[in-house]
Amino acid sequence: DALVRKRDTVSQGGKSADGRRRNVAAAFAVPDRRRPLVEGKRVLLVDDVLTTGATAEGCARALLAAGASAVDLTVVARVTEMRTRPI
């Protein structure tokens, strides 16, 4: 619970890579009371599915802004072809 979503976002489905980045921009944060959990630490971020990396990037930016020394990412699955519109 060191990382929280501070604002709701719409679904990432059907969005371009740029649209996905804009959708999650500044959507994540580390609450002040949780900063000691990440300050000066290397953080491992785990994601179930990586499409464009926009959500992971947004999370990493929040963790680094809170003082994490580094953020690494591991994913379970990677989307290799992204459709820009729903089927």
C-alpha positions, 0 to 999 in steps of 0.5 A: 500500500505504498503506492496509491491511485489518487484519481480515477482513470478511464479504461486503457482499452482502445487508446494509443500509447500516447493516449494511455500515457495521458490517461494515467499521468499523475494518477499515482502517488506515494502518500506522505506517511508511506514515503519511508517505505520507498525512500532510498530503496530499490523498488520492484514493481509487478504488473500482470500485463504490459501493453505500452508500459504507460501504467508502469511508467506512471507508477515508477515516476511516482515512486521515484518522486517519493525518493526511491533510488530505482524502480525495476519492473517485472511482468507476467505477460507482454502484449505483442500486438495492440489494437487501437480500437475495440473489436 
